[in-house]
Amino acid sequence: MSLESLMRESVADNGPSPVLVQLLSFVVIGGAAAAVFVGLSAVAVALPTGLPKWLVSALCYAAFIVPVYLLHRRYSFRSEAPHGQALPRYVVVQVAGLALATGFSWLAYSLFGLANVPAALLVIGLTSGVNFVILRVWAFSGA
């Protein structure tokens, strides 16, 4: 038996961490979707639909759920979990994320008295971080 066979492989030889790659993909996909949502909802809200602006914005957001789910499933998490399992779990995480964002917003504005931009960045960071972990370990897991 050679000494080389007893040595662990160097971490540098293995390339980037799978979690880091997942996180980067998650941020890129989520950021791109958020940017497109802002543009789409700004245009849609300005249209004379007769619907309340909040409803038009919510419908625009809803239009992104399945496409972003598919992108995260394929690229962020490379999941093979069946759609019948992963999609409902993804929707649950999105609803829970909305509740978390509401709670984090309350903390940021009411408890900590943060200004708008720092509060928004805190809410986005915390909500996205929790969503990433839950999507990774539950929604897109094969279990």
Protein Blocks (a to p, Z undefined) as FASTA:
>chain_A
ZZklmpccdfklnopafklmmmmmmmmmmmmmmmmmmmmmmmmmmpcnhpafklmmmmmm
mmmmmmmmmmmmmmmnopabdfklmmmmmmmmmmmmmmmmmmmmmmmmmmnopafklmmm
mmmmmmmmmmmmmmmmmmmpcZZ
